[in-house]
Amino acid sequence: MQSTPKSLRLHIGLFGRRNVGKSSLLNAITRQQVSIVSSFAGTTTDPVEKPMELLPLGPVQFVDTAGVDDEGALGEMRIARTRAVLDRVDLGIIVTEAGGWGDFEQALLAELKGRKVPVLVVFNKSDLKAPSSSERNRLEGMDALPVVVSSLTGAGLGEVREGLLKLAPADFFENRRLVADLVPPGEVAILVVPIDKEAPKGRLILPQVMTIRDLLDAESMALVVQERELKNALNRLNAPPALVVTDSQAFLKVAADVPKGIPMTSFSILMSRFQGSLAEQVRGTLGIEKLKGGDTVLIAETCSHHPVGEDIGRVKIPRWLTQYVGAKVEFAHTQGRDFPHDLSPYRLVIHCGNCTGNRKEMFSRLHRCKEAGIPMTNYGLTIAYSLGIFERALTPFPDALAVFHAEKKP
């Protein structure tokens, strides 16, 4: 992999009416023809994503959306896709023009503010007409940062970059660790990586790559083995490893091979902590106890790979969970950006590690599940719970383990 994964990029969404110049602005910022530009309203039909290095912010992901003042059946579909972007943006840009701020823009600002998303307001087309000082002052009073730009001439683009830097959430700059806080510098983590039909040819899956890189950045050591090599690897070390991390599918064998005193968890559980709230998903895992025959479980994954063989989400988790519940449970599946607005048909949501999504999107989904009263858990947590090794998989995370013990009290 040559570029920073989406999950580690600051997601910046461009919103506004049709034909205010959102696509032109994105093309001007990136200095590329990323989005098709036309004088006809509604040219952008689906969100267009562009990853780039925007200094001094670093890796970002721009998302250019369709105009959300669209009309007709096709317009409703465009609006639905645009609204889904709101779930995953860390920072919003509302594009308007002089004299163009109205109830629609005000509602869009309120929606973003309600989601605690900082907002930059761009008055585009300043080569035709510049906004009045009263327009700008009014927005500053509503905690929105206004800048004046001409996508045609390039005027004001420097102020856009400065505005994005000023508004970027502070936690984006924090050095969040995926695993290195569990493995001191100079210590060893053993990573158990099965090579099966779903393993990408010639490369590792993203959570494995992210884990290795995080350990290297922290000057810790990574020993990568397949599950059948684990015992031999443990025996050859002069001292026990600080941590063993396994693919969730190999949990049982790894748990049997790793001595009880060595902390053990899975890549998926690491991602639950890194991308969202491990404590909240630990609580959600207890929803398994309330499942009964005929209930429907939603299995959601953010990537859109083609399932093959013993797919973890479509075959293995349903099998293990059904065995645990002891009754026939129904399963529904979603992929990519699709996530139901109506969660009432489900009694539990099981989410993947979200390695191709971002933290904001994960928190949005957790919030929606909580509002709907539907418990939400994670692939690795579900597998560990179903196989009876849940507490052991949480031993590296004392706070999450304490939540489990507190929730389990009668």
C-alpha positions as CSV (number, residue, x, y, z in Angstrom):
1,M,0.0,0.0,0.0
2,Q,1.5,3.3,-1.1
3,S,-1.0,5.8,0.4
4,T,-2.6,6.5,3.8
5,P,-5.8,4.5,4.3
6,K,-9.1,6.3,4.2
7,S,-9.6,5.4,7.9
8,L,-6.7,7.7,8.9
9,R,-7.7,10.7,6.7
10,L,-9.6,13.8,7.8
11,H,-12.9,13.6,5.9
12,I,-14.0,17.0,4.5
13,G,-17.5,17.2,2.9
14,L,-18.6,19.9,0.4
15,F,-22.3,20.7,0.7
16,G,-24.6,23.3,-0.9
17,R,-27.2,24.0,-3.5
18,R,-26.9,22.8,-7.1
19,N,-24.6,24.9,-9.3
20,V,-23.0,27.0,-6.6
21,G,-19.6,25.7,-7.6
22,K,-18.8,22.9,-5.2
23,S,-17.1,20.8,-7.9
24,S,-15.2,23.8,-9.2
25,L,-14.0,24.6,-5.7
26,L,-12.8,21.0,-5.2
27,N,-11.0,21.1,-8.6
28,A,-9.3,24.4,-7.6
29,I,-8.2,23.1,-4.2
30,T,-6.8,19.9,-5.6
31,R,-5.5,21.4,-8.8
32,Q,-7.1,18.5,-10.7
33,Q,-10.2,17.8,-12.6
34,V,-11.7,15.6,-9.9
35,S,-15.3,16.5,-10.5
36,I,-17.2,17.2,-13.7
37,V,-18.1,20.9,-14.0
38,S,-21.0,22.2,-16.0
39,S,-23.3,25.2,-16.1
40,F,-26.2,22.9,-15.8
41,A,-27.5,22.3,-12.3
42,G,-27.2,18.8,-10.9
43,T,-24.1,17.7,-12.8
44,T,-22.7,15.9,-9.7
45,T,-25.0,12.9,-9.1
46,D,-23.1,10.8,-6.6
47,P,-20.5,11.8,-4.0
48,V,-17.1,12.1,-5.5
49,E,-14.1,11.3,-3.3
50,K,-10.6,12.6,-3.7
51,P,-7.7,11.7,-1.3
52,M,-4.8,14.1,-1.2
53,E,-2.1,15.5,1.0
54,L,-3.2,18.9,2.0
55,L,-0.3,20.6,3.8
56,P,-0.1,21.4,6.7
57,L,-3.1,19.2,7.5
58,G,-1.6,16.1,5.9
59,P,-3.8,13.2,4.5
60,V,-7.4,14.3,3.8
61,Q,-10.3,12.9,1.9
62,F,-12.5,15.4,0.1
63,V,-16.1,14.3,-0.6
64,D,-17.9,16.4,-3.2
65,T,-21.7,15.9,-2.8
66,A,-24.7,16.4,-5.1
67,G,-26.7,19.5,-4.6
68,V,-29.2,18.8,-1.8
69,D,-31.9,21.1,-3.1
70,D,-32.7,18.7,-5.9
71,E,-36.1,17.7,-7.2
72,G,-37.9,14.6,-8.4
73,A,-37.3,10.9,-7.8
74,L,-33.7,11.1,-9.0
75,G,-33.1,14.1,-6.9
76,E,-34.4,12.2,-3.8
77,M,-31.8,9.5,-4.5
78,R,-29.0,12.1,-4.8
79,I,-30.1,13.8,-1.6
80,A,-30.1,10.4,0.3
81,R,-26.5,9.7,-0.8
82,T,-25.5,13.2,0.2
83,R,-27.1,12.9,3.6
84,A,-25.2,9.7,4.1
85,V,-22.0,11.7,3.8
86,L,-23.0,13.7,6.8
87,D,-22.4,10.6,8.9
88,R,-18.7,10.4,8.1
89,V,-17.4,13.9,7.7
90,D,-15.0,15.4,10.3
91,L,-15.3,18.9,8.8
92,G,-18.0,20.5,6.5
93,I,-17.7,23.1,3.8
94,I,-20.9,24.9,2.9
95,V,-20.5,26.5,-0.5
96,T,-22.7,29.5,-1.4
97,E,-22.4,32.8,-3.2
98,A,-23.0,36.4,-2.3
99,G,-26.6,37.0,-1.4
100,G,-27.3,33.3,-1.6
101,W,-27.5,32.4,2.1
102,G,-31.1,31.5,3.0
103,D,-33.2,29.0,5.0
104,F,-31.7,26.1,3.1
105,E,-28.1,27.0,4.0
106,Q,-29.2,27.8,7.6
107,A,-30.8,24.3,7.9
108,L,-27.6,22.7,6.5
109,L,-25.5,24.6,9.0
110,A,-27.8,23.5,11.9
111,E,-27.5,19.9,10.7
112,L,-23.7,20.0,10.7
113,K,-23.6,21.8,14.1
114,G,-26.0,19.3,15.6
115,R,-23.5,16.6,14.7
116,K,-20.7,18.7,16.2
117,V,-19.0,19.1,12.8
118,P,-17.0,22.4,12.4
119,V,-18.1,24.4,9.4
120,L,-16.3,26.6,6.9
121,V,-18.6,28.7,4.7
122,V,-17.1,29.5,1.3
123,F,-18.6,32.4,-0.7
124,N,-17.7,31.3,-4.2
125,K,-17.8,33.2,-7.5
126,S,-16.3,36.3,-5.8
127,D,-15.1,37.4,-9.3
128,L,-18.7,38.1,-10.1
129,K,-19.9,39.5,-6.8
130,A,-18.4,39.6,-3.3
131,P,-20.5,39.1,-0.1
132,S,-21.2,42.1,2.0
133,S,-19.5,42.5,5.4
134,S,-22.9,42.1,7.1
135,E,-23.2,38.6,5.5
136,R,-19.8,37.6,6.8
137,N,-20.3,39.0,10.2
138,R,-23.7,37.2,10.6
139,L,-22.1,33.9,9.9
140,E,-19.2,34.5,12.3
141,G,-21.8,35.2,15.0
142,M,-23.2,31.7,14.3
143,D,-19.9,30.1,14.9
144,A,-19.2,29.5,11.2
145,L,-16.0,30.6,9.6
146,P,-16.6,32.5,6.3
147,V,-14.1,32.9,3.5
148,V,-14.4,34.5,0.1
149,V,-13.2,32.6,-3.0
150,S,-13.1,32.6,-6.7
151,S,-12.6,29.1,-8.1
152,L,-12.1,30.6,-11.5
153,T,-9.2,33.0,-10.6
154,G,-7.9,31.1,-7.5
155,A,-8.4,34.1,-5.2
156,G,-9.0,33.1,-1.6
157,L,-7.8,29.5,-1.9
158,G,-5.1,30.1,0.6
159,E,-7.7,31.3,3.1
160,V,-9.6,28.1,2.5
161,R,-6.6,26.0,3.5
162,E,-6.0,28.2,6.5
163,G,-9.6,27.9,7.5
164,L,-9.5,24.1,7.2
165,L,-6.4,24.0,9.4
166,K,-8.1,26.2,12.0
167,L,-11.3,24.2,12.2
168,A,-9.8,20.7,12.0
169,P,-10.8,18.7,15.1
170,A,-8.1,18.6,17.7
171,D,-8.3,14.9,18.1
172,F,-7.2,14.5,14.4
173,F,-3.8,15.7,15.4
174,E,-3.6,13.5,18.4
175,N,-1.3,10.5,18.0
176,R,-3.9,7.8,18.5
177,R,-2.3,4.3,18.7
178,L,-3.8,1.2,17.3
179,V,-1.6,-1.2,19.4
180,A,1.7,0.4,20.3
181,D,0.5,1.6,23.6
182,L,0.1,-2.1,24.6
183,V,3.6,-3.0,23.5
184,P,6.5,-1.0,25.0
185,P,9.4,0.0,22.8
186,G,11.8,-2.9,22.3
187,E,9.1,-5.5,23.3
188,V,7.6,-8.1,20.9
189,A,4.1,-8.5,19.6
190,I,3.2,-11.8,17.9
191,L,0.8,-11.3,15.0
192,V,-1.1,-14.4,13.9
193,V,-2.1,-14.0,10.3
194,P,-3.8,-17.0,8.6
195,I,-3.3,-17.3,4.9
196,D,-6.6,-18.5,3.5
197,K,-8.8,-18.0,0.5
198,E,-9.8,-14.5,1.5
199,A,-6.2,-13.3,2.1
200,P,-5.4,-10.8,-0.7
201,K,-2.9,-12.3,-3.2
202,G,0.5,-10.9,-2.5
203,R,-0.4,-8.6,0.4
204,L,-1.9,-8.4,3.9
205,I,-5.3,-7.1,4.8
206,L,-5.5,-3.5,6.0
207,P,-5.7,-4.0,9.9
208,Q,-2.7,-6.2,9.8
209,V,-0.7,-3.6,7.8
210,M,-1.8,-0.9,10.2
211,T,-0.8,-2.9,13.2
212,I,2.7,-3.6,11.8
213,R,3.2,0.0,11.0
214,D,2.1,1.2,14.4
215,L,4.5,-1.2,16.1
216,L,7.3,0.0,13.9
217,D,6.5,3.7,14.6
218,A,6.7,2.9,18.3
219,E,10.1,1.1,17.9
220,S,8.4,-2.2,19.1
221,M,8.9,-5.5,17.3
222,A,6.4,-7.5,15.3
223,L,6.7,-11.2,14.7
224,V,4.3,-12.3,12.1
225,V,3.3,-16.0,11.9
226,Q,0.6,-18.3,10.7
227,E,-1.5,-20.0,13.4
228,R,0.2,-23.4,12.9
229,E,3.6,-21.7,13.6
230,L,2.5,-20.0,16.8
231,K,3.7,-22.6,19.3
232,N,7.1,-22.8,17.7
233,A,7.4,-19.0,17.7
234,L,6.6,-18.8,21.4
235,N,9.1,-21.5,22.2
236,R,11.9,-19.7,20.3
237,L,11.5,-16.4,22.2
238,N,13.8,-15.8,25.1
239,A,11.0,-13.9,26.9
240,P,7.2,-13.9,26.6
241,P,5.8,-11.5,24.1
242,A,4.0,-8.4,25.4
243,L,0.9,-9.2,23.3
244,V,-0.5,-11.7,20.9
245,V,-2.9,-10.4,18.2
246,T,-4.8,-12.9,16.0
247,D,-7.2,-12.9,13.2
248,S,-10.5,-13.5,14.9
249,Q,-11.2,-16.6,12.8
250,A,-8.3,-18.3,14.6
251,F,-9.3,-17.3,18.1
252,L,-9.9,-20.8,19.5
253,K,-6.6,-22.3,18.3
254,V,-4.6,-19.2,19.4
255,A,-6.3,-19.1,22.8
256,A,-5.3,-22.8,23.3
257,D,-1.7,-22.2,22.2
258,V,-1.0,-19.0,24.1
259,P,-0.2,-19.4,27.9
260,K,-2.8,-17.7,30.1
261,G,-0.4,-15.1,31.4
262,I,0.2,-13.6,28.0
263,P,-2.3,-10.9,26.9
264,M,-4.2,-11.9,23.7
265,T,-6.7,-10.2,21.5
266,S,-7.7,-9.8,17.8
267,F,-7.1,-7.3,15.0
268,S,-10.9,-6.7,14.9
269,I,-11.1,-5.8,18.6
270,L,-8.1,-3.5,18.2
271,M,-10.0,-1.8,15.4
272,S,-13.1,-1.5,17.6
273,R,-11.1,0.6,20.1
274,F,-9.2,2.6,17.4
275,Q,-12.2,3.4,15.2
276,G,-15.0,3.8,17.7
277,S,-15.9,3.0,21.3
278,L,-14.7,-0.4,22.6
279,A,-16.7,0.1,25.8
280,E,-19.9,0.8,23.9
281,Q,-19.4,-2.3,21.7
282,V,-18.6,-4.4,24.7
283,R,-22.0,-3.4,26.1
284,G,-23.6,-4.2,22.7
285,T,-22.1,-7.7,22.7
286,L,-24.3,-8.5,25.7
287,G,-27.2,-8.1,23.4
288,I,-26.4,-11.6,22.2
289,E,-27.8,-13.0,25.4
290,K,-31.3,-11.6,24.5
291,L,-31.4,-13.2,21.1
292,K,-34.0,-15.8,20.4
293,G,-35.3,-17.8,17.5
294,G,-36.7,-15.8,14.7
295,D,-34.8,-12.6,15.6
296,T,-32.9,-10.8,12.8
297,V,-29.3,-9.8,13.2
298,L,-27.7,-7.2,10.9
299,I,-24.1,-7.8,9.8
300,A,-22.6,-4.6,8.5
301,E,-19.2,-4.2,6.8
302,T,-17.8,-1.0,5.3
303,C,-15.7,-2.7,2.6
304,S,-17.3,-4.2,-0.5
305,H,-15.2,-7.3,-1.2
306,H,-16.7,-10.2,-3.0
307,P,-17.3,-12.9,-0.4
308,V,-15.6,-16.3,-1.1
309,G,-15.6,-19.6,0.6
310,E,-16.1,-19.6,4.4
311,D,-16.7,-15.8,4.5
312,I,-16.5,-14.5,8.1
313,G,-19.5,-12.3,7.9
314,R,-21.8,-14.5,5.9
315,V,-20.8,-18.0,7.0
316,K,-18.7,-18.2,10.1
317,I,-20.2,-15.6,12.4
318,P,-23.8,-16.8,11.6
319,R,-22.8,-20.4,12.3
320,W,-21.0,-19.6,15.6
321,L,-23.8,-17.3,16.8
322,T,-26.5,-19.7,15.9
323,Q,-24.7,-22.4,17.8
324,Y,-24.4,-20.1,20.8
325,V,-28.1,-19.0,20.8
326,G,-29.3,-22.5,20.2
327,A,-32.1,-21.4,17.9
328,K,-32.5,-20.3,14.3
329,V,-31.5,-16.7,13.9
330,E,-32.1,-14.7,10.7
331,F,-29.2,-12.7,9.2
332,A,-29.3,-9.6,7.0
333,H,-26.2,-8.0,5.4
334,T,-25.1,-4.5,4.3
335,Q,-21.8,-3.4,2.6
336,G,-20.0,-0.2,2.0
337,R,-21.9,3.0,2.7
338,D,-25.2,1.3,2.9
339,F,-26.5,1.3,6.5
340,P,-30.3,1.2,7.2
341,H,-32.0,4.3,8.5
342,D,-34.7,2.1,10.0
343,L,-33.0,-0.3,12.5
344,S,-36.3,-1.5,14.1
345,P,-36.3,-4.9,12.2
346,Y,-33.0,-5.9,14.0
347,R,-32.3,-7.1,17.5
348,L,-28.5,-6.8,17.1
349,V,-26.0,-5.1,14.8
350,I,-22.6,-6.8,14.3
351,H,-20.1,-4.4,12.6
352,C,-16.8,-5.2,11.0
353,G,-13.6,-3.5,12.2
354,N,-14.3,-0.5,9.8
355,C,-10.8,-0.4,8.5
356,T,-12.0,1.2,5.2
357,G,-14.3,3.7,6.9
358,N,-13.4,6.4,9.4
359,R,-13.9,7.1,13.1
360,K,-16.6,9.7,12.5
361,E,-18.8,7.3,10.5
362,M,-18.4,4.6,13.2
363,F,-19.5,6.9,15.9
364,S,-22.5,8.0,13.8
365,R,-23.5,4.4,13.4
366,L,-23.0,3.7,17.1
367,H,-25.1,6.7,18.0
368,R,-27.9,5.7,15.6
369,C,-28.0,2.2,17.1
370,K,-28.1,3.6,20.6
371,E,-30.9,6.0,19.7
372,A,-32.9,3.1,18.3
373,G,-32.2,1.0,21.3
374,I,-30.4,-1.7,19.2
375,P,-27.2,-3.1,20.7
376,M,-24.2,-2.9,18.3
377,T,-21.1,-5.0,18.6
378,N,-18.1,-6.0,16.5
379,Y,-16.9,-9.1,14.5
380,G,-14.1,-9.9,16.9
381,L,-16.1,-9.3,20.1
382,T,-19.0,-11.5,18.7
383,I,-16.6,-14.3,17.8
384,A,-14.9,-14.2,21.2
385,Y,-18.2,-14.2,23.1
386,S,-19.7,-17.0,21.0
387,L,-16.6,-19.1,21.6
388,G,-16.4,-18.5,25.3
389,I,-13.2,-16.5,25.4
390,F,-14.6,-13.0,25.7
391,E,-12.9,-12.0,29.0
392,R,-9.6,-13.3,27.8
393,A,-9.8,-11.3,24.6
394,L,-10.4,-8.2,26.7
395,T,-7.5,-8.6,29.1
396,P,-5.3,-6.1,27.3
397,F,-8.1,-3.5,27.9
398,P,-8.8,-3.2,31.6
399,D,-11.4,-0.4,31.2
400,A,-13.4,-2.4,28.7
401,L,-13.2,-5.5,30.8
402,A,-14.5,-3.5,33.8
403,V,-17.4,-2.4,31.7
404,F,-18.2,-6.0,30.9
405,H,-18.0,-7.0,34.6
406,A,-20.2,-4.1,35.6
407,E,-22.8,-4.8,32.9
408,K,-22.9,-8.6,33.8
409,K,-23.8,-7.9,37.4
410,P,-27.4,-9.1,38.2
